[in-house]
Amino acid sequence: MEPISPPLAKGLLALLPRWLGLAWVAWMAGGCLVPQDDTLLESIPQRRNRPPRIVETQVQPPNPIIQDFGTGDLCALDFSVVVEDPDVDDLLTVRWYLDYDDQNPMGAYREIPLANNGEPQRGDRATLSINLRAANSPLSDPGVHLVEAVVSDTRLVGREPVPVGTIVLDGGTVIVNPGYVVTHAWFVTTVRGDCL
């Protein structure tokens, strides 16, 4: 390789400040070639309601089909659910329905509001206890019975959730902020035995 001649080296050194200046201008101007929109967010949009869920791994009894209720030592059952809701401020209610018939709708057998502990998973376990030896036990008739836990984060009309309100988007568009309901069911076969 041949050494660079002194006049060529001086010429390159003379161009170096110009090239550095051009590189600096290109770097400063290259931040964004597209003009930016100055639209500012006027307010934080309202969060949409999210549905609660029943933690399936913590449902009791874990088997949704219960046979031979009323024989042997199986005279009492505790049904329970644990509920989560990412909207920690929502008031959740568990409504227990027994043998619900949509042709002849009846109200809930029992309602249990869940305490708000500031966490997605509520600290309370909603429990319904059924004892066949108790007077007027609701599952004492032999046959198949339906036990349902209905969890809602809003008021219900029948078993349908009522919207929790509306949300106004930028530009004036209005959308419905829905309420939600989730359910878990057990089928219990009551038989005439030691408990009846």
Sequence and secondary structure as in RCSB ss.txt:
>XXXX:A:sequence
MEPISPPLAKGLLALLPRWLGLAWVAWMAGGCLVPQDDTLLESIPQRRNRPPRIVETQVQPPNPIIQDFGTGDLC
ALDFSVVVEDPDVDDLLTVRWYLDYDDQNPMGAYREIPLANNGEPQRGDRATLSINLRAANSPLSDPGVHLVEAV
VSDTRLVGREPVPVGTIVLDGGTVIVNPGYVVTHAWFVTTVRGDCL
>XXXX:A:secstr
     HHHHHHHHHHHHHHHHHHHHHHHHTT SS        S         EE GGG BSS SEEEEETSTT  
EEEEEE EE SSTT  EEEEEEES  TTS    SEEEEE   SSSB S  EEEEEETTSTT TT SSEEEEEEEE
EESS EETTEE   EEEE TTS EEEE   EEEEEEEEEE SSTT 
